[in-house]
Amino acid sequence: MIARIWRGLTRDSQAEEYFEYLKATGIKEYRETQGNQGVFLLRNITAGQAEFLLITHWESWDAIRRFAGDEVNKAVYYPEDQKFLLALEPEVAHYEVLRSGE
């Protein structure tokens, strides 16, 4: 299993609206992609900003390619992300999951 990790930062005043937007776009698409094994969305609001951390689990690199395309390290953004995000990080991180839930 492979974990794909993306981080985004918004103003705290937009935290709830961006959360709803994430559910309707990225999280929905993750869950609909064959080979996705789960989605974890974490949020930390502090000092006027809301940090979102998305950790998705995938069965293989082919599954990640079904979601992200051939450039698997490139972050996937949606049309209104620029409205919310303070910066668009160009890449995500991937980690091999060695142990899960035991």
C-alpha positions in Angstrom: 0.0 0.0 0.0 1.1 3.5 -0.8 0.2 6.7 1.1 -0.1 9.9 -0.9 0.1 13.1 1.2 -1.0 16.6 0.2 -1.0 19.7 2.3 -3.0 23.0 1.8 -3.3 26.2 3.8 -6.3 28.6 3.9 -7.3 31.5 6.1 -9.2 30.3 9.2 -12.2 32.2 8.1 -12.5 30.0 5.0 -11.8 26.7 6.8 -15.4 25.4 6.8 -16.1 26.5 3.3 -12.9 24.8 2.0 -13.7 21.7 3.9 -17.1 21.5 2.1 -15.3 22.2 -1.2 -12.8 19.4 -0.6 -15.6 16.9 0.1 -17.3 17.8 -3.2 -14.1 17.7 -5.3 -10.9 15.9 -4.2 -12.3 13.6 -1.5 -15.2 12.5 -3.8 -12.8 11.8 -6.7 -10.4 9.9 -4.4 -13.2 7.6 -3.2 -14.5 7.0 -6.8 -11.0 6.0 -8.1 -10.5 2.3 -8.4 -7.7 1.2 -6.1 -8.2 3.9 -3.5 -8.1 2.2 -0.1 -9.1 5.2 2.1 -9.0 8.9 2.8 -8.0 10.7 5.9 -8.5 14.5 6.2 -6.8 16.3 9.1 -7.2 20.0 9.9 -5.3 22.2 12.3 -6.6 25.8 12.9 -4.0 28.1 14.5 -2.7 31.7 14.2 -5.4 32.7 11.7 -4.8 29.8 9.3 -6.3 26.4 8.7 -3.9 23.7 7.6 -5.4 20.7 5.8 -3.5 17.4 5.5 -4.9 14.8 3.1 -3.6 11.3 3.4 -4.9 8.8 0.9 -4.1 5.1 0.7 -3.7 3.4 -2.6 -3.2 -0.3 -3.6 -0.6 0.4 -6.2 1.1 3.1 -8.4 -1.3 2.2 -11.2 -4.2 3.2 -8.8 -2.5 6.5 -8.1 -2.0 7.1 -11.8 -5.8 6.6 -12.3 -6.3 9.6 -10.0 -3.3 11.8 -10.7 -2.2 10.9 -14.2 1.3 9.9 -15.2 3.0 12.6 -13.2 2.2 10.9 -9.9 4.2 13.4 -7.8 2.3 16.4 -9.2 -0.4 17.8 -6.9 -4.0 17.7 -8.3 -5.9 20.9 -8.0 -9.5 21.8 -8.8 -10.9 25.0 -10.4 -11.6 27.0 -7.2 -8.6 25.9 -5.2 -6.9 29.2 -5.9 -9.9 31.0 -4.3 -9.1 29.3 -1.0 -5.4 28.2 -0.8 -2.7 30.6 0.2 -0.2 28.7 -2.0 -0.4 25.8 -4.5 2.2 23.3 -3.5 3.4 21.7 -6.8 4.1 18.3 -5.4 2.8 15.7 -3.0 4.7 13.1 -1.0 4.4 9.3 -1.2 5.3 6.8 1.4 5.2 3.0 1.5 2.8 1.8 4.2 4.6 -0.8 6.2 2.0 -1.4 8.8 -1.6 -0.2 9.2 -4.2 -0.5 11.9 -2.7 -3.2 14.0 
